[in-house]
Amino acid sequence: MKVNYNYIKIIGLFVVVIFLFAFSNERNKTRIVGEPNIKFLGENKLFITDVNVSKLLIQNLEPVSKQPKEIIDLNKLEFALNSNPMIKQAEVFMSVNGRLSAEIEQKRPIARVHTKASYYIDDEGGFMPLSYNYAARVPLVTGNIEKNKLETVFQFAKIVDEDDFLKKHIIEIRQNDDNTIDFKIRKSDFTVHVGTLNQLEKKLNNFKAFYQKALKDQILDNYTLVNLKFDKQVICTKK
């Protein structure tokens, strides 16, 4: 009987490949993950650090850097990161060689509530806690503020954040008991009364025109109140 050596070689090669694959797969399962690679996206990288993120990457009460690749649940890690009130969006993934990576986008504050409680309002109108790592230079929000009713003050703060002139000058936004808005500007002690947010763009344009004229005439310090309540005029109260 003639022996087909080519057939035997193919079977042998097939067995070797299966063995190597099984060995590699088993070794890969037990590979320890190692320190995670953390990448911050966008411009806002100040409020939460690599150390903070690493502390959130916990599974079975231990850091993921001490655990085998096989038992890591990426969905749970991603959920833990996205549950942090400093983080806007997080994605967690793992390479073939067991390198764990996390991409983090932090929230961006546009105003800071300073009442009985202190916290930021982010650029989507949500709650954002203060950070031990960095304090944002944004307008203070005072007055009658409730954490679950931020819509009015958020709308005004959003306009301020998107306008270079207002962002440069407004340092305090006050929400009154009747839900109307006042604000104060840098280097002046008068109060600007906006009223409701109706015709807001027109009211703020009126204020810009008033400010430029009063600055030129050097009379900004003559007033205690600038009233923008009426959209066709600016009414000023002298000291």
C-alpha positions in Angstrom: 0.0 0.0 0.0 1.4 3.3 -1.1 1.6 6.0 1.7 0.5 9.5 0.7 3.1 11.6 2.5 1.5 14.9 1.3 -1.7 14.0 3.0 0.1 13.2 6.2 1.9 16.6 6.0 -1.3 18.5 5.6 -2.9 16.7 8.6 0.2 17.4 10.7 0.3 21.0 9.7 -3.4 21.3 10.5 -2.9 19.8 14.0 0.0 22.2 14.7 -2.1 25.2 13.7 -4.9 24.1 16.0 -2.5 23.6 18.8 -0.8 27.0 18.4 -4.2 28.7 18.1 -5.5 27.0 21.3 -2.3 27.7 23.1 -2.3 31.4 22.0 -6.0 31.8 22.8 -5.6 30.3 26.3 -2.5 32.5 27.0 -4.4 35.5 25.7 -7.3 34.9 28.1 -5.0 34.9 31.1 -3.1 38.0 30.0 -3.1 40.7 32.7 -4.5 43.9 31.3 -1.9 46.4 32.5 -2.3 50.1 33.0 -5.1 51.6 30.9 -4.4 54.1 28.1 -6.5 57.2 28.8 -7.1 59.8 26.1 -9.0 63.0 26.6 -10.9 64.4 23.6 -11.6 68.0 22.8 -10.3 71.2 24.5 -11.7 70.6 27.9 -9.2 68.5 29.9 -9.1 70.2 33.2 -11.7 68.9 35.6 -11.0 65.2 35.7 -7.5 63.6 35.5 -6.0 60.3 34.4 -5.8 59.3 38.0 -9.5 60.0 38.5 -10.4 58.0 35.4 -8.2 55.1 36.5 -10.0 55.0 39.9 -13.3 54.6 38.0 -12.0 51.6 36.1 -12.8 49.1 38.8 -14.2 45.6 38.4 -14.8 43.1 41.2 -13.5 45.7 43.7 -10.1 45.7 42.0 -8.4 47.9 39.4 -8.7 46.4 35.9 -4.9 46.7 35.6 -4.6 43.7 38.0 -7.1 41.4 36.2 -7.0 38.9 33.3 -8.2 40.2 30.0 -10.8 37.5 29.7 -12.9 38.6 32.7 -13.0 42.4 31.8 -16.5 43.6 31.0 -16.1 46.7 28.7 -19.8 47.6 29.0 -19.7 47.9 32.8 -16.5 50.0 32.7 -18.0 52.3 30.1 -21.2 52.6 32.1 -19.1 53.5 35.2 -17.3 56.3 33.4 -20.5 57.7 31.8 -22.2 57.7 35.2 -19.6 60.2 36.4 -21.1 63.8 36.4 -17.9 65.3 35.1 -17.9 63.1 32.0 -20.0 64.0 28.9 -19.1 60.9 26.9 -16.8 57.9 27.4 -15.8 54.9 25.3 -13.8 51.9 26.5 -12.2 49.3 24.2 -9.4 46.7 24.2 -6.8 45.8 21.7 -5.9 42.2 20.6 -2.8 42.3 22.9 -4.9 43.2 25.9 -4.2 47.0 26.1 -7.3 48.7 27.6 -8.0 52.2 26.3 -10.6 54.8 27.4 -11.5 57.9 25.4 -13.0 60.6 27.6 -14.9 63.8 26.7 -15.4 66.1 29.7 -18.4 68.3 30.2 -17.9 72.1 29.7 -19.3 74.5 32.3 -20.8 77.9 31.2 -22.0 79.1 34.6 -21.4 78.4 38.3 -24.3 78.4 40.7 -23.4 80.0 44.0 -26.3 79.7 46.5 -26.7 77.2 49.3 -25.3 74.6 47.0 -22.4 75.2 44.5 -22.1 73.5 41.2 -21.7 74.2 37.5 -24.3 74.4 34.7 -22.8 72.7 31.6 -23.3 73.7 28.0 -26.2 71.3 27.6 -28.1 72.7 30.6 -27.2 69.9 33.0 -25.6 69.6 36.4 -21.9 69.4 36.8 -20.1 69.3 40.2 -17.2 71.5 41.2 -13.7 70.0 40.6 -10.8 69.9 43.0 -8.5 70.1 40.1 -9.6 73.3 38.4 -12.1 76.2 38.8 -13.6 77.5 35.6 -13.8 81.3 35.0 -17.5 81.5 34.2 -20.3 83.8 35.5 -21.7 83.2 39.0 -25.4 82.4 39.2 -27.2 83.7 42.3 -30.7 84.2 43.5 -33.6 81.7 43.4 -32.1 78.6 41.8 -33.3 75.0 42.0 -31.2 72.2 40.5 -34.1 70.7 38.7 -35.3 74.1 37.3 -32.3 75.5 35.4 -33.9 76.2 32.1 -34.3 80.0 32.3 -30.8 80.7 33.7 -29.3 78.2 31.3 -30.8 79.9 28.3 -29.4 83.2 29.4 -26.0 81.7 30.3 -25.9 80.0 26.9 -26.4 83.4 25.1 -23.6 84.9 27.2 -21.2 82.0 26.5 -21.8 82.4 22.7 -21.2 86.1 22.6 -17.7 87.5 22.9 -18.7 90.9 24.3 -21.1 89.4 27.0 -18.7 86.7 27.9 -16.0 89.2 28.5 -18.1 91.6 30.7 -20.8 89.6 32.5 -19.6 88.3 35.9 -22.9 87.5 37.7 -26.3 86.3 36.6 -29.1 86.6 39.1 -32.5 84.8 38.8 -35.1 86.6 40.8 -38.1 85.1 42.6 -40.4 85.9 39.6 -38.0 84.1 37.2 -36.7 87.4 35.7 -33.0 87.9 35.1 -30.5 90.5 36.3 -26.8 90.6 35.7 -23.7 92.5 36.7 -20.6 93.4 34.7 -16.9 93.6 35.4 -15.5 96.8 36.9 -19.0 98.4 37.4 -21.3 98.2 40.4 -24.7 98.9 38.8 -27.3 96.1 38.2 -28.7 95.4 34.8 -32.3 94.3 34.8 -33.2 92.1 31.8 -36.7 91.1 32.9 -38.0 88.0 31.1 -36.2 86.4 28.2 -38.7 87.8 25.7 -37.0 89.9 23.0 -33.7 89.0 24.6 -31.5 89.6 21.6 -32.9 93.1 21.1 -32.5 93.9 24.8 -28.9 92.8 24.9 -28.1 94.8 21.7 -29.6 97.8 23.4 -27.3 97.2 26.4 -24.3 97.0 24.2 -25.1 100.3 22.5 -25.7 101.9 25.9 -22.4 100.5 27.3 -20.3 101.8 24.4 -21.8 105.3 24.6 -21.6 105.5 28.5 -18.0 104.2 28.4 -17.1 106.8 25.8 -18.7 109.5 27.9 -17.2 108.1 31.1 -20.5 108.0 32.9 -20.8 104.2 33.7 -20.2 104.9 37.4 -23.2 107.3 37.5 -25.8 104.6 37.6 -27.2 102.1 40.1 -29.6 100.4 37.8 -29.8 99.9 34.0 -33.3 98.6 33.0 -33.6 96.6 29.8 -37.2 95.5 30.5 -38.6 97.5 27.7 -37.2 96.4 24.4 -37.3 99.8 22.7 -35.4 101.8 25.3 -32.8 101.6 28.1 -33.9 103.3 31.4 -31.1 104.2 33.8 -31.4 105.1 37.5 -28.7 107.5 38.7 -27.0 107.3 42.1 
